[in-house]
Amino acid sequence: MKKLKLLAAMAAAVLSLGTSITAQAALAIIAHPSNPVSGISADHAQRIFLGKTSEFANGRPAAPVDQTAGAARAKFLKSVLQKDEGELKGYWSKLMFSGKGQPPKEVGGDAAVKAWVAGNPEAIGYVDGKFVDGSVKVLLIIP
């Protein structure tokens, strides 16, 4: 009887672990499906979204598109850009004031970013993984 209770408790723990993992959606860095780049590092994505480069690794132009406030943006800032909202705002303010850069275009949430990337061959953006479909190409998954 003790073994049965132990097995039941273990099964419940495994099920609750699976639920919490699936509740935390992965972030997908996406590009237009015609882009020949097969992947991107988080470091290179950071360089593109911070205006330090305007090209993919293969030399093709990269046009980043950002999200407005939300869970995907917060995760992207923390995981890829390694900045919070205040740090990012200060970063771009300094570059804009000196004439050395402009932040990526903001187009809205996940659906708007996916649509923009799907319609622009040079685009790169990020969305919650559940929004990915055949209209875009996944370059990197951030768990």
Salt bridges, closest charged atoms under 4 A:
ASP66 OD2 - ARG73 NH1 2.92
GLU85 OE2 - ARG73 NE 2.63
GLU106 OE2 - ARG73 NH1 3.63
ASP133 OD2 - LYS114 NZ 2.73
